[in-house]
């Protein structure tokens, strides 16, 4: 239905990037778009948080690695709606990008004073 499709809110791609390569990212980030329609009923932080990866293969067989963190911030009206931060890179450095995603999540959710 209307409003159930994920959208890319920000894309900080290099000027040389072929943006067509990024059009599939929302679908991979939210393979279950029906979750966008309902407020999260999860009660624990672990249920509201998910880390996952996927690989995009370009037409020339080069790989782009996507490191994603799904989290559920609460907006000013108290509504919980899932978001995904996704870092796409040619480097398969899980620990580095997982640490960066921790910071993104903390900032988005207002944890530890990070805003």
The first five atom37 places (N, CA, C, CB, O) and aatype in JSON, in Angstrom:
{
  "aatype": [20, 20, 20, 20, 20, 20, 20, 20, 20, 20, 20, 20, 20, 20, 20, 20, 20, 20, 20, 20, 20, 20, 20, 20, 20, 20, 20, 20, 20, 20, 20, 20, 20, 20, 20, 20, 20, 20, 20, 20, 20, 20, 20, 20, 20, 20, 20, 20, 20, 20, 20, 20, 20, 20, 20, 20, 20, 20, 20, 20, 20, 20, 20, 20, 20, 20, 20, 20, 20, 20, 20, 20, 20, 20, 20, 20, 20, 20, 20, 20, 20, 20, 20, 20, 20, 20, 20, 20, 20, 20, 20, 20, 20, 20, 20, 20, 20, 20, 20, 20, 20, 20, 20, 20, 20, 20, 20, 20, 20, 20, 20, 20, 20, 20, 20],
  "atom_mask": [
    [1, 1, 1, 1, 1],
    [1, 1, 1, 1, 1],
    [1, 1, 1, 1, 1],
    [1, 1, 1, 1, 1],
    [1, 1, 1, 1, 1],
    [1, 1, 1, 1, 1],
    [1, 1, 1, 1, 1],
    [1, 1, 1, 1, 1],
    [1, 1, 1, 1, 1],
    [1, 1, 1, 1, 1],
    [1, 1, 1, 1, 1],
    [1, 1, 1, 1, 1],
    [1, 1, 1, 1, 1],
    [1, 1, 1, 1, 1],
    [1, 1, 1, 1, 1],
    [1, 1, 1, 1, 1],
    [1, 1, 1, 1, 1],
    [1, 1, 1, 1, 1],
    [1, 1, 1, 1, 1],
    [1, 1, 1, 1, 1],
    [1, 1, 1, 1, 1],
    [1, 1, 1, 1, 1],
    [1, 1, 1, 1, 1],
    [1, 1, 1, 1, 1],
    [1, 1, 1, 1, 1],
    [1, 1, 1, 1, 1],
    [1, 1, 1, 1, 1],
    [1, 1, 1, 1, 1],
    [1, 1, 1, 1, 1],
    [1, 1, 1, 1, 1],
    [1, 1, 1, 1, 1],
    [1, 1, 1, 1, 1],
    [1, 1, 1, 1, 1],
    [1, 1, 1, 1, 1],
    [1, 1, 1, 1, 1],
    [1, 1, 1, 1, 1],
    [1, 1, 1, 1, 1],
    [1, 1, 1, 1, 1],
    [1, 1, 1, 1, 1],
    [1, 1, 1, 1, 1],
    [1, 1, 1, 1, 1],
    [1, 1, 1, 1, 1],
    [1, 1, 1, 1, 1],
    [1, 1, 1, 1, 1],
    [1, 1, 1, 1, 1],
    [1, 1, 1, 1, 1],
    [1, 1, 1, 1, 1],
    [1, 1, 1, 1, 1],
    [1, 1, 1, 1, 1],
    [1, 1, 1, 1, 1],
    [1, 1, 1, 1, 1],
    [1, 1, 1, 1, 1],
    [1, 1, 1, 1, 1],
    [1, 1, 1, 1, 1],
    [1, 1, 1, 1, 1],
    [1, 1, 1, 1, 1],
    [1, 1, 1, 1, 1],
    [1, 1, 1, 1, 1],
    [1, 1, 1, 1, 1],
    [1, 1, 1, 1, 1],
    [1, 1, 1, 1, 1],
    [1, 1, 1, 1, 1],
    [1, 1, 1, 1, 1],
    [1, 1, 1, 1, 1],
    [1, 1, 1, 1, 1],
    [1, 1, 1, 1, 1],
    [1, 1, 1, 1, 1],
    [1, 1, 1, 1, 1],
    [1, 1, 1, 1, 1],
    [1, 1, 1, 1, 1],
    [1, 1, 1, 1, 1],
    [1, 1, 1, 1, 1],
    [1, 1, 1, 1, 1],
    [1, 1, 1, 1, 1],
    [1, 1, 1, 1, 1],
    [1, 1, 1, 1, 1],
    [1, 1, 1, 1, 1],
    [1, 1, 1, 1, 1],
    [1, 1, 1, 1, 1],
    [1, 1, 1, 1, 1],
    [1, 1, 1, 1, 1],
    [1, 1, 1, 1, 1],
    [1, 1, 1, 1, 1],
    [1, 1, 1, 1, 1],
    [1, 1, 1, 1, 1],
    [1, 1, 1, 1, 1],
    [1, 1, 1, 1, 1],
    [1, 1, 1, 1, 1],
    [1, 1, 1, 1, 1],
    [1, 1, 1, 1, 1],
    [1, 1, 1, 1, 1],
    [1, 1, 1, 1, 1],
    [1, 1, 1, 1, 1],
    [1, 1, 1, 1, 1],
    [1, 1, 1, 1, 1],
    [1, 1, 1, 1, 1],
    [1, 1, 1, 1, 1],
    [1, 1, 1, 1, 1],
    [1, 1, 1, 1, 1],
    [1, 1, 1, 1, 1],
    [1, 1, 1, 1, 1],
    [1, 1, 1, 1, 1],
    [1, 1, 1, 1, 1],
    [1, 1, 1, 1, 1],
    [1, 1, 1, 1, 1],
    [1, 1, 1, 1, 1],
    [1, 1, 1, 1, 1],
    [1, 1, 1, 1, 1],
    [1, 1, 1, 1, 1],
    [1, 1, 1, 1, 1],
    [1, 1, 1, 1, 1],
    [1, 1, 1, 1, 1],
    [1, 1, 1, 1, 1],
    [1, 1, 1, 1, 1],
    [1, 1, 1, 1, 1]
  ],
  "atom_positions": [
    [[0.81, -1.19, 0.0], [0.0, 0.0, 0.0], [0.85, 1.24, 0.0], [-0.92, 0.0, 1.17], [2.08, 1.16, 0.02]],
    [[0.22, 2.38, -0.02], [0.91, 3.66, -0.03], [1.73, 3.83, 1.24], [-0.08, 4.81, -0.19], [1.25, 3.55, 2.34]],
    [[2.95, 4.29, 1.08], [3.81, 4.52, 2.22], [4.5, 3.29, 2.74], [3.03, 5.12, 3.31], [5.22, 3.37, 3.74]],
    [[4.32, 2.14, 2.1], [4.94, 0.92, 2.61], [6.26, 0.61, 1.93], [4.0, -0.23, 2.44], [6.93, -0.34, 2.31]],
    [[6.64, 1.39, 0.94], [7.89, 1.14, 0.24], [9.02, 1.92, 0.9], [7.78, 1.5, -1.24], [8.87, 3.1, 1.18]],
    [[10.16, 1.26, 1.14], [11.29, 1.96, 1.74], [11.85, 3.0, 0.77], [12.38, 0.97, 2.16], [11.81, 2.82, -0.44]],
    [[12.37, 4.07, 1.33], [12.99, 5.12, 0.52], [14.38, 5.42, 1.05], [12.11, 6.4, 0.52], [14.66, 5.23, 2.24]],
    [[15.25, 5.89, 0.17], [16.59, 6.3, 0.56], [16.51, 7.78, 0.92], [17.64, 6.02, -0.58], [16.21, 8.62, 0.07]],
    [[16.79, 8.09, 2.18], [16.68, 9.47, 2.64], [17.93, 10.28, 2.31], [16.42, 9.51, 4.14], [17.83, 11.45, 1.94]],
    [[19.09, 9.67, 2.43], [20.36, 10.34, 2.17], [21.26, 9.39, 1.41], [21.03, 10.81, 3.48], [21.25, 8.19, 1.66]],
    [[22.03, 9.93, 0.48], [23.02, 9.12, -0.25], [24.25, 9.99, -0.44], [22.45, 8.61, -1.62], [24.22, 10.99, -1.16]],
    [[25.32, 9.6, 0.19], [26.57, 10.33, 0.08], [27.51, 9.54, -0.82], [27.21, 10.59, 1.49], [28.54, 9.04, -0.37]],
    [[27.15, 9.44, -2.09], [27.94, 8.69, -3.06], [28.98, 9.62, -3.69], [27.03, 8.06, -4.16], [28.74, 10.81, -3.85]],
    [[30.13, 9.06, -4.05], [31.11, 9.89, -4.75], [30.56, 10.38, -6.08], [32.42, 9.1, -4.97], [29.68, 9.74, -6.67]],
    [[31.06, 11.49, -6.56], [30.55, 12.07, -7.8], [30.75, 11.14, -8.99], [31.23, 13.41, -8.07], [30.04, 11.26, -9.99]],
    [[31.69, 10.22, -8.9], [31.95, 9.28, -10.0], [31.06, 8.04, -9.94], [33.41, 8.86, -9.99], [31.1, 7.21, -10.85]],
    [[30.27, 7.92, -8.9], [29.44, 6.71, -8.73], [28.3, 6.68, -9.74], [28.87, 6.65, -7.3], [27.74, 7.72, -10.12]],
    [[27.96, 5.49, -10.15], [26.79, 5.3, -10.99], [25.61, 5.07, -10.06], [26.97, 4.09, -12.0], [25.48, 4.0, -9.47]],
    [[24.76, 6.07, -9.92], [23.67, 6.0, -8.94], [22.7, 4.87, -9.21], [22.93, 7.3, -8.9], [21.97, 4.47, -8.31]],
    [[22.66, 4.36, -10.43], [21.8, 3.21, -10.72], [22.16, 2.03, -9.82], [21.91, 2.79, -12.2], [21.29, 1.23, -9.45]],
    [[23.43, 1.92, -9.46], [23.88, 0.82, -8.59], [23.25, 0.9, -7.21], [25.39, 0.84, -8.47], [23.16, -0.11, -6.51]],
    [[22.81, 2.08, -6.8], [22.29, 2.27, -5.46], [20.77, 2.17, -5.38], [22.73, 3.6, -4.93], [20.22, 2.15, -4.28]],
    [[20.1, 2.1, -6.49], [18.63, 2.08, -6.48], [18.05, 0.86, -5.77], [18.11, 2.13, -7.9], [16.93, 0.91, -5.27]],
    [[18.79, -0.25, -5.72], [18.29, -1.47, -5.08], [18.52, -1.48, -3.57], [18.95, -2.69, -5.7], [17.99, -2.34, -2.87]],
    [[19.3, -0.55, -3.07], [19.67, -0.56, -1.65], [18.45, -0.53, -0.72], [20.56, 0.62, -1.35], [18.43, -1.31, 0.23]],
    [[17.45, 0.32, -0.94], [16.29, 0.29, -0.03], [15.6, -1.08, 0.01], [15.29, 1.34, -0.44], [15.16, -1.51, 1.08]],
    [[15.5, -1.74, -1.13], [14.85, -3.05, -1.14], [15.65, -4.1, -0.38], [14.62, -3.52, -2.57], [15.08, -4.95, 0.29]],
    [[16.98, -4.04, -0.48], [17.81, -4.97, 0.28], [17.84, -4.6, 1.76], [19.24, -4.98, -0.28], [17.94, -5.48, 2.62]],
    [[17.74, -3.32, 2.06], [17.77, -2.87, 3.45], [16.48, -3.19, 4.19], [18.03, -1.38, 3.52], [16.48, -3.42, 5.4]],
    [[15.37, -3.21, 3.45], [14.06, -3.54, 4.01], [13.41, -4.63, 3.17], [13.15, -2.29, 4.09], [12.48, -4.34, 2.41]],
    [[13.88, -5.87, 3.28], [13.25, -6.93, 2.5], [11.83, -7.24, 2.95], [14.09, -8.2, 2.58], [11.09, -7.94, 2.26]],
    [[11.45, -6.71, 4.1], [10.11, -6.91, 4.66], [9.43, -5.55, 4.86], [10.17, -7.7, 6.01], [9.27, -5.11, 6.0]],
    [[9.02, -4.89, 3.77], [8.5, -3.52, 3.89], [7.23, -3.41, 4.72], [8.23, -2.97, 2.53], [6.88, -2.31, 5.15]],
    [[6.53, -4.52, 4.96], [5.33, -4.44, 5.8], [5.69, -3.99, 7.21], [4.62, -5.8, 5.84], [4.84, -3.49, 7.94]],
    [[6.95, -4.16, 7.61], [7.39, -3.69, 8.92], [7.33, -2.18, 9.01], [8.81, -4.18, 9.22], [7.27, -1.63, 10.11]],
    [[7.35, -1.49, 7.88], [7.27, -0.04, 7.88], [5.87, 0.45, 8.25], [7.66, 0.51, 6.53], [5.71, 1.57, 8.72]],
    [[4.88, -0.4, 8.05], [3.5, 0.01, 8.27], [3.08, -0.06, 9.73], [2.58, -0.85, 7.46], [2.15, 0.63, 10.14]],
    [[3.75, -0.88, 10.5], [3.35, -1.07, 11.88], [4.4, -0.51, 12.82], [3.1, -2.55, 12.18], [5.59, -0.52, 12.52]],
    [[3.95, -0.04, 13.94], [4.89, 0.4, 14.95], [5.51, -0.83, 15.56], [4.2, 1.27, 16.03], [4.87, -1.88, 15.67]],
    [[6.76, -0.71, 15.94], [7.45, -1.84, 16.54], [6.8, -2.17, 17.88], [8.96, -1.54, 16.71], [6.59, -1.29, 18.71]],
    [[6.5, -3.44, 18.08], [5.93, -3.86, 19.36], [6.99, -4.51, 20.23], [4.76, -4.82, 19.14], [6.69, -5.02, 21.31]],
    [[8.23, -4.49, 19.76], [9.31, -5.1, 20.52], [9.54, -4.33, 21.81], [10.62, -5.15, 19.68], [9.41, -3.11, 21.85]],
    [[9.86, -5.05, 22.85], [10.06, -4.41, 24.14], [11.53, -4.33, 24.53], [9.29, -5.13, 25.2], [11.88, -3.54, 25.4]],
    [[12.38, -5.12, 23.92], [13.79, -5.07, 24.28], [14.59, -4.44, 23.15], [14.33, -6.47, 24.6], [14.2, -4.49, 21.98]],
    [[15.7, -3.84, 23.53], [16.55, -3.17, 22.55], [17.06, -4.16, 21.51], [17.72, -2.48, 23.23], [17.18, -3.81, 20.34]],
    [[17.37, -5.39, 21.93], [17.89, -6.38, 20.99], [16.88, -6.7, 19.9], [18.27, -7.66, 21.73], [17.27, -6.97, 18.77]],
    [[15.59, -6.68, 20.22], [14.58, -6.97, 19.21], [14.43, -5.8, 18.24], [13.24, -7.27, 19.88], [14.01, -6.0, 17.1]],
    [[14.77, -4.6, 18.67], [14.66, -3.41, 17.83], [15.89, -3.2, 16.96], [14.42, -2.19, 18.69], [15.9, -2.3, 16.12]],
    [[16.92, -4.01, 17.13], [18.21, -3.79, 16.48], [18.62, -5.01, 15.68], [19.28, -3.44, 17.52], [18.47, -6.15, 16.13]],
    [[19.14, -4.75, 14.5], [19.6, -5.86, 13.66], [20.78, -5.35, 12.83], [18.45, -6.41, 12.75], [20.72, -4.26, 12.27]],
    [[21.84, -6.15, 12.74], [22.98, -5.84, 11.9], [23.08, -6.91, 10.84], [24.3, -5.75, 12.73], [23.0, -8.1, 11.13]],
    [[23.24, -6.48, 9.58], [23.34, -7.45, 8.5], [24.16, -6.87, 7.36], [21.94, -7.86, 8.0], [24.42, -5.67, 7.31]],
    [[24.56, -7.74, 6.45], [25.36, -7.33, 5.29], [24.76, -7.94, 4.04], [26.83, -7.76, 5.45], [24.03, -8.93, 4.08]],
    [[25.07, -7.32, 2.92], [24.78, -7.92, 1.62], [25.83, -7.43, 0.64], [23.33, -7.55, 1.13], [26.54, -6.46, 0.91]],
    [[25.93, -8.1, -0.49], [26.93, -7.77, -1.5], [26.22, -7.46, -2.81], [27.95, -8.93, -1.68], [25.36, -8.22, -3.25]],
    [[26.59, -6.35, -3.42], [26.1, -6.0, -4.75], [27.23, -6.27, -5.73], [25.63, -4.49, -4.82], [28.38, -5.89, -5.49]],
    [[26.92, -6.92, -6.83], [27.92, -7.19, -7.85], [27.64, -6.31, -9.05], [27.92, -8.7, -8.26], [26.55, -6.33, -9.62]],
    [[28.64, -5.53, -9.43], [28.48, -4.61, -10.56], [28.63, -5.37, -11.88], [29.5, -3.47, -10.48], [29.04, -6.53, -11.89]],
    [[28.29, -4.72, -12.97], [28.33, -5.36, -14.28], [29.73, -5.82, -14.66], [27.8, -4.41, -15.34], [29.88, -6.75, -15.46]],
    [[30.76, -5.19, -14.11], [32.14, -5.6, -14.39], [32.67, -6.58, -13.34], [33.05, -4.36, -14.46], [33.88, -6.8, -13.25]],
    [[31.79, -7.17, -12.55], [32.08, -8.18, -11.52], [32.73, -7.61, -10.26], [32.98, -9.23, -12.1], [33.09, -8.38, -9.37]],
    [[32.88, -6.3, -10.17], [33.4, -5.74, -8.92], [32.3, -5.82, -7.87], [33.88, -4.26, -9.11], [31.11, -5.75, -8.17]],
    [[32.72, -5.97, -6.63], [31.77, -6.11, -5.53], [31.69, -4.85, -4.69], [32.13, -7.3, -4.66], [32.69, -4.18, -4.44]],
    [[30.48, -4.57, -4.26], [30.24, -3.52, -3.28], [29.65, -4.21, -2.05], [29.27, -2.39, -3.84], [28.66, -4.93, -2.15]],
    [[30.25, -3.97, -0.9], [29.78, -4.58, 0.35], [28.9, -3.57, 1.08], [30.98, -5.03, 1.24], [29.26, -2.39, 1.2]],
    [[27.78, -4.03, 1.55], [26.86, -3.17, 2.29], [26.79, -3.66, 3.73], [25.45, -3.16, 1.63], [26.47, -4.82, 3.99]],
    [[27.1, -2.77, 4.64], [27.02, -3.05, 6.07], [25.86, -2.23, 6.61], [28.38, -2.7, 6.82], [25.84, -1.01, 6.5]],
    [[24.88, -2.92, 7.19], [23.63, -2.26, 7.56], [23.3, -2.46, 9.03], [22.49, -2.78, 6.69], [23.58, -3.5, 9.61]],
    [[22.68, -1.44, 9.6], [22.16, -1.53, 10.97], [20.73, -1.03, 10.93], [23.04, -0.7, 11.98], [20.46, 0.12, 10.57]],
    [[19.83, -1.9, 11.32], [18.43, -1.51, 11.47], [18.2, -1.21, 12.94], [17.44, -2.63, 10.95], [18.57, -2.0, 13.8]],
    [[17.6, -0.07, 13.21], [17.3, 0.35, 14.57], [15.95, 1.05, 14.55], [18.42, 1.28, 15.15], [15.43, 1.39, 13.49]],
    [[15.41, 1.27, 15.72], [14.07, 1.86, 15.8], [14.09, 3.04, 16.75], [13.03, 0.82, 16.25], [13.84, 2.88, 17.95]],
    [[14.38, 4.23, 16.23], [14.33, 5.41, 17.1], [12.89, 5.79, 17.4], [15.08, 6.6, 16.45], [11.97, 5.42, 16.66]],
    [[12.7, 6.52, 18.46], [11.37, 7.03, 18.81], [11.34, 8.5, 18.45], [11.03, 6.79, 20.34], [12.18, 9.27, 18.92]],
    [[10.38, 8.91, 17.62], [10.31, 10.32, 17.22], [9.64, 11.16, 18.31], [9.55, 10.47, 15.89], [9.25, 10.63, 19.35]],
    [[9.51, 12.45, 18.06], [8.96, 13.37, 19.07], [7.54, 13.04, 19.48], [9.0, 14.78, 18.54], [7.12, 13.4, 20.58]],
    [[6.79, 12.36, 18.62], [5.4, 12.0, 18.96], [5.32, 10.64, 19.66], [4.53, 12.0, 17.7], [4.23, 10.18, 19.99]],
    [[6.47, 10.0, 19.88], [6.49, 8.7, 20.54], [6.33, 7.53, 19.58], [5.42, 8.65, 21.55], [6.24, 6.38, 20.02]],
    [[6.28, 7.8, 18.29], [6.12, 6.74, 17.29], [7.46, 6.06, 17.03], [5.54, 7.3, 15.98], [8.49, 6.72, 16.9]],
    [[7.43, 4.74, 16.97], [8.63, 3.97, 16.65], [8.52, 3.49, 15.21], [8.81, 2.76, 17.64], [7.58, 2.78, 14.85]],
    [[9.48, 3.87, 14.39], [9.48, 3.45, 12.99], [10.91, 3.04, 12.63], [8.97, 4.6, 12.04], [11.85, 3.81, 12.85]],
    [[11.09, 1.83, 12.1], [12.45, 1.35, 11.82], [13.16, 2.17, 10.75], [12.4, -0.1, 11.4], [12.56, 2.63, 9.78]],
    [[14.46, 2.33, 10.96], [15.35, 2.96, 10.0], [16.53, 2.04, 9.79], [15.82, 4.38, 10.48], [16.85, 1.21, 10.64]],
    [[17.2, 2.18, 8.64], [18.41, 1.42, 8.37], [19.5, 2.38, 7.94], [18.16, 0.33, 7.28], [19.31, 3.19, 7.03]],
    [[20.64, 2.29, 8.59], [21.84, 2.99, 8.13], [22.66, 1.96, 7.37], [22.67, 3.63, 9.34], [22.89, 0.85, 7.85]],
    [[23.09, 2.33, 6.18], [23.78, 1.38, 5.31], [25.04, 2.03, 4.76], [22.85, 0.91, 4.16], [24.98, 3.08, 4.12]],
    [[26.18, 1.4, 5.0], [27.45, 1.87, 4.47], [27.83, 0.94, 3.33], [28.57, 1.91, 5.58], [27.96, -0.27, 3.52]],
    [[28.01, 1.51, 2.15], [28.37, 0.72, 0.98], [29.81, 1.05, 0.6], [27.39, 0.99, -0.22], [30.17, 2.22, 0.46]],
    [[30.61, 0.03, 0.46], [32.04, 0.21, 0.26], [32.63, -0.94, -0.53], [32.75, 0.36, 1.6], [32.01, -2.0, -0.66]],
    [[33.81, -0.75, -1.06], [34.53, -1.83, -1.73], [35.34, -2.65, -0.73], [35.46, -1.25, -2.83], [35.92, -3.67, -1.08]],
    [[35.39, -2.19, 0.52], [36.2, -2.84, 1.53], [35.35, -3.72, 2.45], [36.96, -1.8, 2.35], [34.31, -3.28, 2.94]],
    [[35.79, -4.92, 2.67], [35.06, -5.88, 3.51], [35.65, -5.84, 4.93], [35.14, -7.33, 2.91], [36.24, -6.82, 5.39]],
    [[35.47, -4.72, 5.6], [36.02, -4.5, 6.94], [34.88, -4.48, 7.94], [36.84, -3.18, 7.0], [34.46, -3.41, 8.37]],
    [[34.39, -5.64, 8.31], [33.2, -5.73, 9.15], [33.36, -4.97, 10.47], [32.89, -7.19, 9.44], [32.49, -4.18, 10.83]],
    [[34.45, -5.2, 11.18], [34.61, -4.57, 12.5], [34.63, -3.05, 12.43], [35.9, -5.06, 13.16], [34.04, -2.37, 13.27]],
    [[35.3, -2.52, 11.42], [35.38, -1.06, 11.27], [34.0, -0.48, 11.02], [36.33, -0.69, 10.11], [33.59, 0.48, 11.68]],
    [[33.27, -1.06, 10.06], [31.98, -0.49, 9.71], [30.92, -0.78, 10.77], [31.52, -1.04, 8.37], [29.97, -0.01, 10.92]],
    [[31.07, -1.87, 11.5], [30.15, -2.15, 12.61], [30.32, -1.09, 13.7], [30.41, -3.56, 13.18], [29.33, -0.64, 14.29]],
    [[31.55, -0.69, 13.96], [31.8, 0.37, 14.95], [31.21, 1.7, 14.49], [33.31, 0.53, 15.2], [30.64, 2.44, 15.29]],
    [[31.35, 2.0, 13.21], [30.74, 3.23, 12.68], [29.22, 3.18, 12.79], [31.15, 3.44, 11.21], [28.59, 4.19, 13.12]],
    [[28.64, 2.03, 12.51], [27.18, 1.89, 12.61], [26.71, 2.03, 14.06], [26.73, 0.55, 12.04], [25.61, 2.51, 14.31]],
    [[27.54, 1.59, 15.02], [27.21, 1.81, 16.43], [27.05, 3.31, 16.7], [28.31, 1.21, 17.36], [26.1, 3.72, 17.37]],
    [[27.97, 4.11, 16.18], [27.91, 5.56, 16.38], [26.71, 6.18, 15.69], [29.19, 6.21, 15.88], [26.06, 7.07, 16.24]],
    [[26.41, 5.71, 14.49], [25.24, 6.22, 13.76], [23.97, 5.92, 14.56], [25.15, 5.59, 12.35], [23.11, 6.79, 14.72]],
    [[23.87, 4.69, 15.05], [22.68, 4.31, 15.82], [22.57, 5.14, 17.1], [22.71, 2.82, 16.16], [21.48, 5.62, 17.43]],
    [[23.68, 5.3, 17.81], [23.65, 6.1, 19.04], [23.19, 7.52, 18.76], [25.04, 6.11, 19.69], [22.41, 8.09, 19.53]],
    [[23.67, 8.09, 17.67], [23.28, 9.45, 17.31], [21.8, 9.51, 16.93], [24.14, 9.97, 16.14], [21.08, 10.4, 17.38]],
    [[21.35, 8.58, 16.11], [19.96, 8.57, 15.65], [18.98, 8.34, 16.79], [19.75, 7.5, 14.58], [17.89, 8.9, 16.81]],
    [[19.38, 7.53, 17.75], [18.48, 7.18, 18.85], [18.72, 8.05, 20.09], [18.65, 5.72, 19.22], [18.03, 7.89, 21.1]],
    [[19.68, 8.97, 20.02], [19.94, 9.87, 21.14], [20.53, 9.19, 22.35], [18.68, 10.54, 21.53], [20.3, 9.62, 23.48]],
    [[21.29, 8.11, 22.14], [21.89, 7.38, 23.26], [23.24, 7.99, 23.63], [22.06, 5.88, 22.92], [23.91, 8.59, 22.79]],
    [[23.61, 7.83, 24.87], [24.92, 8.25, 25.38], [25.21, 9.72, 25.12], [26.0, 7.4, 24.77], [26.38, 10.1, 24.98]],
    [[24.2, 10.53, 25.05], [24.39, 11.96, 24.87], [24.79, 12.39, 23.47], [25.41, 12.42, 25.81], [24.98, 13.58, 23.23]],
    [[24.93, 11.45, 22.54], [25.32, 11.8, 21.17], [24.1, 12.31, 20.42], [25.94, 10.58, 20.43], [23.09, 11.62, 20.31]],
    [[24.19, 13.5, 19.9], [23.11, 14.07, 19.09], [23.68, 14.83, 17.93], [22.21, 14.98, 19.92], [22.92, 15.38, 17.12]]
  ]
}
